[in-house]
Amino acid sequence: MAESEETVVVEGNHYFPPAGITKELYQDSEMTTHCGWKGTANYYSLVVDGETNEDAAWTYREPLEKAAEIKDYVAFWKSVEIGD
């Protein structure tokens, strides 16, 4: 799903660089949320082995200036395990 030695940790979440994700497992979602210092997050649903985990990953496509380092990086939640 995602693999990288170059994640950026923000507020306890590992953000993976775009090159580290398996894009064919991601489906754009209509869900968005807003953070006062990062901007608007766009979500993805993950489809693995025919099972969909709705809105399980997010990215900041146009982050605010303070969050520029995570532009297009992807973070996960909703039962997605991040290993060491």
Secondary structure, 3 states (H helix, E strand, C coil): CECCCCCEEECCEEEECHHHECHHHEEEEEEEEEECCCEEEEEEEEEECCEEEEEEEEEECCCCHHHHHHECCEEECCCCCCCC
